[in-house]
Amino acid sequence: MSARTAHRCCCLRSSVIVFGILGGWLAAAATLAAQSEKPASKPNFVIIVADDMGFSDAGCYGGEIETPNLDRLANNGLRYTQMYSTGRCWPSRACLLTGYYAQQVRMDPPRGRLPEWARVLPHYLKPLGYRSYHSGKWHLHGAPKRIGDAGFDRSYSVEDHDRFFGPRRHLLDDQPLPAVEPGTDFYVTRAIADYAIDFLKQHTAEHGGQPFFLYLAFTAPHFPLHAPQADIDKYRRRYEVGWDVIRQQRWERMRQMGIINCRLPPPDTDVVPSWNLPAAELTKRIGPGEAAQAVAWEKLTRQQQEFQAVKMAIHAAMVDAMDRQIGRVLEQLRAMRAEDNTVIMFVSDNGASAEQIIRGDGHDPAAPPGSASTFLCLGPGWSTASNAPFRLHKHWVHEGGIASPFIVSWPAGLRQRGSLRHTPAHFIDLLPTVLELAGVEPPEKGNAHNPPPLPGRSLVPSFEQDVVIRREYLYWHHMTHRAIRVDNWKLVSAGRKGSYGDWELYDLAADRAETVDLAQKHPDVVKRLADLWQKCEDQFRSQAGTVAP
């Protein structure tokens, strides 16, 4: 199945760089040398989201997976070392698209539609002439996509998250497409890029004079571990050294890159999601090669080591395939002559997943691993390596669950290429960043209602230099997991809501790996931050018109 349409590019957009000339050759030369490039027209925006990709999976974040296109974006742009998600798929997307914490817009836990006052990013851009396109995962429970609702002019939506080779539920412009029959050459990651490229070609042909926003939301490398066999074979032997060695190597590379300066903590071997299949059930349904915990690699049987190495090879193949499809989209931008004045942002919606479940069409142990008849999950051993050097996994709000790679590329607007940015940031910051670059002032009234102030901060000041974006706090709450960060203090809990006793306190400036709990040493800080967390919780639930779960 192909997503290509018959449209061809007939218009080309170009970026014109305008410089001020201040009296004579010498003054002009001095100005040109000192002034950063400023595009004359409004920039385009492409926001790319990976699904369950670990902090250190990409090559430019210390990983051994081959990601040349992400690496090129990083080398020509900026890498942020302290970008945060919410720790889970749909609340992260809610933050990104609305600019609000998920609790403010009824998205964690999901409670129906967005509040009447809430807007989604295309709403803000449309009055300035932007066309908006979505391709890939949506996963905002109850939130609309199309014109008059969320403002996307075209949308390809994958709503089947259990089948990479044969999705049963996917839609084009909100209209159901036929289910894909297994055995074809269809692969969801490629299809998401196909539709995005089609939308960009149509934009050039029919709306070439207008700026655009593309929301490119991949489902890779979320479970099930599905990848073309040739991609798996590329990584077949790479992970036989085991997750302990891979984790150590990533940590060392990240330190050399300047991305982190913390120690490498021991794995949390006993911590897995409560809904995981029990170890005996995993052995029965998957086979004797499965491993239910992140134990030391040397403690696994030879059969387990071989099977686990193949699982990570599939995960790497999925990331590799996604990177190649990102490369195809980048090539389309070049063909449109839009690359220079397009702001590209890349994130992952949460950390790598320790989940081990079976859904979809079930799992056939006799089928080749990674094929359509299998349903494998990465599991806690490799999730711990993918989230290196941080602790815990997707759905926790310790650093391993919420730390996201964040790459910004904008050839016409960034002067410091290949640099790192260390300011703490959050997905709620992407929308105000886009609005500032587009020249949009958030209206005081939205949909005839008074919306709360946007909680995020524009990251534009950090584009020019490595400055700290000041804010009062960053807040998290997912299931029983809670956290709040004020400056370098982080208060975090994986326990039940409501008591101070289960809080942990970390100084992230010295201990981003969350290894030394300072709660007993600083009870005054614990109380102050816990009270602030509760104040945020109550306020956000009130704004959404809901009560705490």
C-alpha positions as CSV (number, residue, x, y, z in Angstrom):
1,M,0.0,0.0,0.0
2,S,1.3,3.5,-0.9
3,A,0.2,6.8,0.5
4,R,1.5,8.9,-2.5
5,T,-0.9,11.2,-4.3
6,A,-0.8,12.6,-7.8
7,H,0.1,16.1,-6.7
8,R,3.4,17.6,-7.8
9,C,5.3,20.6,-6.6
10,C,4.5,23.7,-8.7
11,C,5.5,26.4,-6.3
12,L,8.7,26.9,-4.4
13,R,9.0,28.9,-1.2
14,S,12.3,30.6,-0.4
15,S,13.7,32.3,2.6
16,V,15.1,35.8,2.2
17,I,17.6,37.0,4.8
18,V,17.5,40.7,5.4
19,F,20.3,42.5,7.1
20,G,20.5,46.1,8.2
21,I,23.2,48.2,6.5
22,L,24.5,50.8,8.9
23,G,26.5,53.3,7.0
24,G,29.4,52.2,4.8
25,W,31.4,49.1,4.3
26,L,33.0,49.0,7.7
27,A,29.8,49.4,9.6
28,A,28.0,47.0,7.4
29,A,30.7,44.4,7.9
30,A,30.6,44.8,11.6
31,T,26.8,44.4,11.6
32,L,26.8,41.4,9.4
33,A,29.4,39.7,11.6
34,A,27.6,40.3,14.8
35,Q,24.0,40.0,13.9
36,S,22.3,36.5,13.8
37,E,20.4,35.6,10.7
38,K,16.7,36.6,10.7
39,P,14.3,35.2,8.2
40,A,12.0,37.7,6.5
41,S,9.0,35.4,6.2
42,K,7.2,33.5,9.0
43,P,8.9,30.2,9.6
44,N,7.3,26.8,9.0
45,F,7.2,24.3,11.8
46,V,7.7,20.5,11.9
47,I,7.3,18.8,15.3
48,I,8.4,15.2,15.3
49,V,7.4,12.8,18.1
50,A,8.8,9.4,18.7
51,D,6.9,6.9,20.8
52,D,8.6,5.2,23.8
53,M,12.1,6.0,22.6
54,G,14.7,6.1,25.4
55,F,16.7,9.2,26.3
56,S,19.9,7.7,25.0
57,D,18.7,5.7,21.9
58,A,19.7,8.2,19.2
59,G,23.3,8.5,18.2
60,C,23.4,12.2,19.0
61,Y,22.4,11.3,22.6
62,G,25.0,8.6,23.1
63,G,23.3,5.6,21.6
64,E,24.8,3.0,19.2
65,I,21.6,3.0,17.0
66,E,22.3,4.5,13.6
67,T,20.3,7.7,13.4
68,P,22.1,9.9,10.8
69,N,19.2,12.2,10.1
70,L,18.6,13.0,13.7
71,D,22.3,13.4,14.2
72,R,22.4,15.8,11.2
73,L,19.6,17.9,12.8
74,A,21.5,17.9,16.0
75,N,24.8,18.9,14.4
76,N,23.2,21.8,12.6
77,G,21.0,22.7,15.5
78,L,20.7,22.4,19.3
79,R,20.4,19.5,21.7
80,Y,18.6,20.1,25.0
81,T,19.8,17.9,27.9
82,Q,16.9,18.6,30.3
83,M,13.7,18.4,28.3
84,Y,10.8,16.7,30.1
85,S,7.7,14.8,29.0
86,T,4.9,13.6,31.3
87,G,6.0,10.0,31.3
88,R,3.1,8.7,29.2
89,C,1.8,8.9,25.6
90,W,-1.4,10.8,25.7
91,P,-0.7,13.4,28.5
92,S,2.6,14.3,26.7
93,R,0.7,14.9,23.4
94,A,-1.8,17.0,25.3
95,C,0.9,19.2,26.7
96,L,2.6,19.6,23.3
97,L,-0.6,20.5,21.4
98,T,-2.4,22.6,23.9
99,G,0.4,24.2,25.9
100,Y,-1.2,23.2,29.2
101,Y,-0.4,20.5,31.7
102,A,-2.6,17.5,30.9
103,Q,-4.4,17.8,34.2
104,Q,-5.6,21.3,33.1
105,V,-7.2,20.0,30.0
106,R,-8.8,16.7,31.3
107,M,-6.2,14.5,29.6
108,D,-4.7,12.8,32.6
109,P,-6.7,10.8,33.5
110,P,-8.8,11.2,30.3
111,R,-12.1,12.8,31.1
112,G,-13.9,13.4,27.8
113,R,-13.3,16.3,25.6
114,L,-11.0,19.3,26.1
115,P,-12.5,22.1,28.2
116,E,-14.4,24.7,26.2
117,W,-11.6,27.3,26.6
118,A,-8.9,25.0,25.4
119,R,-7.2,25.5,22.0
120,V,-4.9,23.3,20.0
121,L,-1.8,24.7,18.3
122,P,-3.3,25.1,14.7
123,H,-6.0,27.3,16.2
124,Y,-3.4,29.9,17.1
125,L,-1.6,29.6,13.7
126,K,-4.5,29.7,11.3
127,P,-5.3,33.4,11.6
128,L,-1.7,34.1,10.4
129,G,-2.3,32.0,7.3
130,Y,-0.7,28.8,8.4
131,R,-1.9,25.5,6.9
132,S,-1.6,22.6,9.4
133,Y,-1.1,18.9,8.8
134,H,-1.0,15.8,11.0
135,S,0.3,12.4,10.2
136,G,0.7,9.5,12.7
137,K,-0.5,8.8,16.2
138,W,-3.1,11.1,17.7
139,H,-4.0,9.6,21.1
140,L,-5.6,12.7,22.6
141,H,-8.7,11.0,24.1
142,G,-11.8,12.9,23.0
143,A,-9.8,15.7,21.4
144,P,-10.7,16.6,17.8
145,K,-8.4,16.9,14.8
146,R,-10.1,18.6,11.9
147,I,-11.1,22.1,10.8
148,G,-13.4,23.8,13.2
149,D,-12.1,21.7,16.0
150,A,-8.3,21.4,16.2
151,G,-7.7,23.1,12.9
152,F,-5.7,20.5,11.0
153,D,-6.3,20.9,7.3
154,R,-5.2,17.3,6.5
155,S,-4.8,14.3,8.8
156,Y,-3.6,10.7,8.6
157,S,-4.4,9.1,11.9
158,V,-3.2,5.7,13.1
159,E,-5.5,4.5,15.8
160,D,-4.4,0.9,15.9
161,H,-1.3,0.8,18.1
162,D,-0.9,-3.0,18.0
163,R,0.0,-3.7,14.4
164,F,2.8,-2.1,12.4
165,F,2.3,-4.3,9.3
166,G,-1.5,-4.5,9.2
167,P,-3.4,-1.8,11.1
168,R,-7.1,-2.3,11.3
169,R,-8.0,1.3,12.3
170,H,-6.5,4.2,10.5
171,L,-8.2,7.3,9.0
172,L,-7.5,9.8,6.3
173,D,-9.1,13.2,7.0
174,D,-11.3,11.5,9.7
175,Q,-12.6,9.0,7.2
176,P,-11.8,5.3,7.9
177,L,-9.4,3.6,5.5
178,P,-9.6,-0.1,4.7
179,A,-7.8,-2.4,7.1
180,V,-4.4,-3.4,5.8
181,E,-4.1,-7.1,5.0
182,P,-1.0,-8.8,6.5
183,G,1.5,-9.9,3.9
184,T,1.7,-6.7,2.0
185,D,4.7,-4.4,2.1
186,F,2.9,-1.9,4.3
187,Y,4.7,-0.7,7.4
188,V,3.2,2.0,9.6
189,T,6.4,4.0,10.1
190,R,6.8,4.4,6.3
191,A,3.1,5.1,5.8
192,I,3.2,8.0,8.3
193,A,6.1,9.6,6.3
194,D,4.3,8.9,3.0
195,Y,1.2,10.8,4.0
196,A,3.3,13.6,5.5
197,I,5.2,13.9,2.2
198,D,1.9,13.9,0.3
199,F,0.5,16.7,2.4
200,L,3.7,18.8,1.9
201,K,3.5,18.2,-1.9
202,Q,-0.1,19.3,-1.9
203,H,0.8,22.3,0.2
204,T,3.4,23.4,-2.3
205,A,1.1,22.8,-5.3
206,E,-1.9,24.6,-3.9
207,H,-0.8,26.8,-1.0
208,G,2.9,27.5,-1.8
209,G,2.7,31.1,-0.6
210,Q,1.5,30.1,2.9
211,P,3.6,28.9,5.9
212,F,2.8,25.4,7.3
213,F,2.9,23.4,10.5
214,L,3.4,19.6,10.3
215,Y,2.8,17.4,13.3
216,L,4.7,14.2,12.5
217,A,3.8,11.6,15.2
218,F,5.4,8.2,14.8
219,T,4.3,5.1,16.6
220,A,7.9,3.7,16.7
221,P,9.5,2.2,18.7
222,H,6.3,1.5,20.9
223,F,5.5,-2.1,21.3
224,P,4.8,-4.5,19.7
225,L,8.4,-4.9,18.5
226,H,7.7,-5.1,14.7
227,A,10.3,-4.3,12.0
228,P,11.2,-5.5,8.5
229,Q,13.6,-8.4,8.6
230,A,16.4,-6.7,6.7
231,D,16.4,-3.9,9.4
232,I,16.5,-6.5,12.2
233,D,19.4,-8.3,10.5
234,K,21.4,-5.1,10.5
235,Y,21.5,-5.2,14.3
236,R,21.4,-9.0,14.8
237,R,24.7,-9.3,16.6
238,R,25.1,-5.8,18.1
239,Y,23.4,-6.5,21.4
240,E,24.9,-9.9,22.3
241,V,27.2,-8.0,24.7
242,G,24.1,-7.5,26.9
243,W,22.2,-4.6,28.4
244,D,24.8,-3.9,31.2
245,V,27.6,-3.2,28.7
246,I,25.4,-1.2,26.4
247,R,24.2,1.0,29.3
248,Q,27.7,1.5,30.5
249,Q,28.9,2.5,27.0
250,R,26.0,5.0,26.5
251,W,26.7,6.6,29.9
252,E,30.4,7.0,29.0
253,R,29.6,8.6,25.6
254,M,27.0,10.9,27.1
255,R,29.6,12.1,29.6
256,Q,32.1,12.7,26.8
257,M,29.4,14.7,24.8
258,G,28.6,16.8,27.9
259,I,25.0,15.7,27.9
260,I,25.2,14.4,31.5
261,N,27.6,14.6,34.5
262,C,26.0,12.2,36.9
263,R,26.9,8.7,38.0
264,L,25.5,5.6,36.6
265,P,23.1,4.1,39.2
266,P,22.5,0.4,39.7
267,P,19.3,-0.9,37.9
268,D,16.1,-1.0,39.8
269,T,15.8,-4.8,39.3
270,D,12.5,-5.3,41.2
271,V,10.5,-2.4,39.7
272,V,8.2,-3.2,36.8
273,P,4.7,-2.0,35.8
274,S,2.0,-3.6,38.0
275,W,0.1,-4.8,34.9
276,N,3.0,-6.8,33.4
277,L,2.4,-10.5,32.8
278,P,3.9,-12.6,35.6
279,A,7.2,-14.3,34.9
280,A,5.7,-17.7,34.6
281,E,3.0,-16.4,32.2
282,L,5.7,-14.8,30.1
283,T,7.7,-18.0,29.9
284,K,4.5,-19.9,29.0
285,R,3.3,-17.6,26.3
286,I,6.5,-16.1,24.9
287,G,9.1,-18.8,25.7
288,P,12.0,-19.6,27.9
289,G,14.1,-16.8,26.4
290,E,11.9,-14.0,28.0
291,A,13.1,-12.2,31.1
292,A,10.8,-10.4,33.5
293,Q,13.3,-8.3,35.4
294,A,16.4,-6.2,34.7
295,V,18.8,-8.6,36.4
296,A,22.5,-8.7,35.6
297,W,23.1,-9.9,32.1
298,E,25.4,-12.6,33.4
299,K,22.6,-14.1,35.4
300,L,20.5,-14.9,32.4
301,T,20.7,-18.3,30.7
302,R,22.3,-18.5,27.3
303,Q,18.9,-18.9,25.7
304,Q,17.6,-15.8,27.5
305,Q,20.7,-13.8,26.4
306,E,20.2,-14.8,22.7
307,F,16.5,-14.0,22.8
308,Q,17.0,-10.6,24.6
309,A,19.7,-9.6,22.1
310,V,17.2,-10.2,19.3
311,K,14.5,-8.1,21.0
312,M,16.9,-5.1,21.3
313,A,17.9,-5.6,17.7
314,I,14.2,-5.2,16.7
315,H,13.9,-2.0,18.9
316,A,17.0,-0.6,17.2
317,A,15.6,-1.5,13.8
318,M,12.4,0.4,14.6
319,V,14.4,3.5,15.6
320,D,16.6,3.1,12.5
321,A,13.6,2.8,10.2
322,M,12.0,5.9,11.8
323,D,15.1,7.9,11.3
324,R,15.2,7.0,7.6
325,Q,11.6,8.1,7.2
326,I,12.4,11.4,8.9
327,G,15.2,11.7,6.3
328,R,12.6,11.4,3.5
329,V,10.5,14.2,5.0
330,L,13.6,16.3,5.3
331,E,14.4,15.6,1.7
332,Q,10.9,16.8,0.8
333,L,11.5,20.1,2.6
334,R,14.7,20.5,0.6
335,A,12.9,19.9,-2.6
336,M,10.4,22.6,-1.6
337,R,13.3,24.9,-0.7
338,A,11.7,25.2,2.7
339,E,14.4,23.6,4.8
340,D,16.2,26.8,5.8
341,N,13.2,28.5,7.2
342,T,11.6,25.5,8.9
343,V,11.9,25.1,12.6
344,I,12.1,21.4,13.3
345,M,11.7,20.0,16.8
346,F,12.2,16.4,17.8
347,V,11.1,14.7,21.1
348,S,10.0,11.4,22.5
349,D,6.7,11.2,24.3
350,N,8.2,9.3,27.3
351,G,11.0,7.1,28.3
352,A,11.5,3.5,27.0
353,S,8.9,1.0,28.3
354,A,9.4,-1.8,30.8
355,E,5.9,-3.1,29.9
356,Q,5.5,-6.8,29.0
357,I,2.0,-7.6,27.8
358,I,0.4,-9.3,24.8
359,R,-2.4,-7.6,22.8
360,G,-3.4,-7.3,19.2
361,D,-3.3,-10.6,17.4
362,G,-1.5,-12.4,20.2
363,H,2.0,-14.0,20.0
364,D,3.1,-17.0,17.9
365,P,6.3,-18.3,19.5
366,A,7.1,-20.1,16.2
367,A,7.0,-17.0,14.1
368,P,10.2,-15.0,13.4
369,P,10.7,-12.4,16.2
370,G,9.6,-9.0,14.9
371,S,7.1,-10.3,12.4
372,A,3.4,-9.5,12.2
373,S,2.4,-12.7,14.1
374,T,4.5,-11.8,17.2
375,F,3.9,-9.5,20.1
376,L,7.1,-8.7,22.0
377,C,7.8,-5.9,24.3
378,L,11.2,-4.3,25.1
379,G,11.0,-5.1,28.8
380,P,12.8,-3.7,31.9
381,G,16.3,-4.9,31.1
382,W,16.6,-3.1,27.8
383,S,14.4,-0.2,28.9
384,T,16.9,0.4,31.7
385,A,19.6,0.6,29.1
386,S,17.6,2.8,26.7
387,N,16.8,5.3,29.5
388,A,20.5,5.4,30.5
389,P,21.7,6.9,32.8
390,F,18.4,7.6,34.5
391,R,16.3,5.4,36.7
392,L,13.0,3.8,36.0
393,H,10.8,3.7,32.9
394,K,7.8,5.0,31.0
395,H,4.8,6.0,33.2
396,W,7.1,6.7,36.2
397,V,8.0,10.4,36.8
398,H,11.6,9.7,37.9
399,E,14.0,10.9,35.3
400,G,14.0,7.7,33.3
401,G,10.3,8.1,32.6
402,I,10.2,11.8,31.7
403,A,13.7,12.7,30.3
404,S,13.3,13.3,26.5
405,P,15.8,14.0,23.8
406,F,15.0,17.4,22.3
407,I,16.5,18.6,19.1
408,V,15.8,22.0,17.5
409,S,17.0,22.7,13.9
410,W,16.4,26.0,12.1
411,P,19.1,26.9,9.6
412,A,17.9,30.4,9.0
413,G,17.4,31.3,12.6
414,L,20.1,29.5,14.7
415,R,23.6,30.8,14.9
416,Q,25.2,28.3,17.4
417,R,25.0,25.0,15.5
418,G,25.8,21.8,17.2
419,S,25.5,23.2,20.7
420,L,24.0,21.9,23.9
421,R,21.4,23.7,26.0
422,H,21.1,22.8,29.7
423,T,18.0,24.8,30.8
424,P,15.2,22.6,32.2
425,A,12.3,22.6,29.8
426,H,8.9,20.8,29.4
427,F,6.6,19.9,26.6
428,I,4.3,22.7,27.7
429,D,7.1,25.0,26.4
430,L,6.8,24.0,22.8
431,L,3.6,25.8,22.0
432,P,4.7,29.2,23.5
433,T,8.0,28.8,21.6
434,V,6.1,28.3,18.3
435,L,3.8,31.2,19.0
436,E,6.7,33.6,19.7
437,L,8.5,32.5,16.5
438,A,5.3,32.9,14.5
439,G,4.5,36.3,16.0
440,V,1.3,35.2,17.8
441,E,0.0,36.7,21.0
442,P,-2.2,34.2,22.9
443,P,-5.7,35.8,23.1
444,E,-7.1,36.7,26.4
445,K,-10.3,35.0,25.4
446,G,-10.6,31.7,23.6
447,N,-13.8,30.1,22.3
448,A,-15.8,32.8,24.1
449,H,-14.1,31.8,27.4
450,N,-11.3,33.1,29.6
451,P,-8.5,30.5,29.4
452,P,-5.9,30.1,32.2
453,P,-2.5,31.6,31.4
454,L,-0.3,29.3,29.5
455,P,2.0,27.6,32.1
456,G,4.9,27.1,29.7
457,R,7.8,29.4,28.7
458,S,9.1,30.3,25.3
459,L,12.5,28.7,24.7
460,V,13.5,31.3,22.1
461,P,15.9,33.1,24.4
462,S,17.9,29.8,24.7
463,F,18.3,29.6,20.9
464,E,20.9,32.4,21.0
465,Q,22.8,31.3,24.1
466,D,22.7,28.7,26.9
467,V,20.6,30.6,29.4
468,V,18.3,29.2,32.1
469,I,14.6,29.8,31.3
470,R,13.2,31.0,34.7
471,R,10.0,29.6,36.0
472,E,8.4,28.9,39.4
473,Y,8.2,25.1,39.0
474,L,7.7,22.1,36.8
475,Y,4.9,19.7,37.8
476,W,4.0,16.0,37.1
477,H,1.3,13.6,38.1
478,H,0.5,10.3,36.4
479,M,-1.3,7.5,38.1
480,T,0.2,7.3,41.6
481,H,3.4,9.0,40.4
482,R,4.0,12.6,41.4
483,A,6.8,15.1,41.1
484,I,7.6,18.8,41.2
485,R,10.8,20.6,40.4
486,V,11.8,24.0,41.7
487,D,15.3,25.1,40.5
488,N,17.4,22.1,41.1
489,W,15.3,20.5,43.8
490,K,13.1,17.6,42.6
491,L,10.5,16.1,44.9
492,V,9.2,12.8,43.5
493,S,7.1,9.9,44.6
494,A,5.9,6.6,43.1
495,G,3.6,6.0,46.0
496,R,0.0,6.8,46.8
497,K,-1.2,10.5,46.7
498,G,-1.6,12.4,49.9
499,S,1.2,11.8,52.4
500,Y,4.6,13.4,52.8
501,G,6.1,10.1,54.0
502,D,6.6,8.6,50.5
503,W,8.3,11.6,48.9
504,E,11.9,11.4,47.8
505,L,14.0,14.6,47.4
506,Y,17.0,15.0,45.0
507,D,19.4,17.8,44.1
508,L,19.5,17.4,40.3
509,A,22.5,19.7,39.9
510,A,24.6,17.1,41.7
511,D,22.5,14.0,41.3
512,R,20.4,13.9,38.2
513,A,20.5,10.1,38.4
514,E,18.4,10.3,41.6
515,T,20.6,8.1,43.8
516,V,20.9,10.1,47.1
517,D,17.5,10.7,48.7
518,L,17.8,13.9,50.7
519,A,14.2,13.9,52.1
520,Q,15.2,13.2,55.7
521,K,18.0,15.7,55.6
522,H,15.8,18.6,54.3
523,P,12.3,18.0,55.7
524,D,11.5,21.8,55.3
525,V,12.2,21.5,51.5
526,V,10.0,18.4,51.3
527,K,7.1,20.2,53.0
528,R,7.5,23.4,50.9
529,L,7.6,21.5,47.6
530,A,4.8,19.0,48.6
531,D,2.6,21.9,49.5
532,L,3.3,23.6,46.2
533,W,2.6,20.3,44.4
534,Q,-0.8,20.0,46.1
535,K,-1.6,23.7,45.3
536,C,-0.9,23.0,41.6
537,E,-2.9,19.8,41.7
538,D,-6.0,21.5,43.2
539,Q,-5.7,24.5,40.8
540,F,-5.3,22.4,37.7
541,R,-8.2,20.1,38.4
542,S,-10.4,23.1,39.1
543,Q,-9.4,24.7,35.8
544,A,-10.3,21.5,34.0
545,G,-13.6,21.2,35.8
546,T,-12.7,17.8,37.3
547,V,-11.7,16.5,40.7
548,A,-8.5,14.6,41.6
549,P,-8.7,10.8,40.8
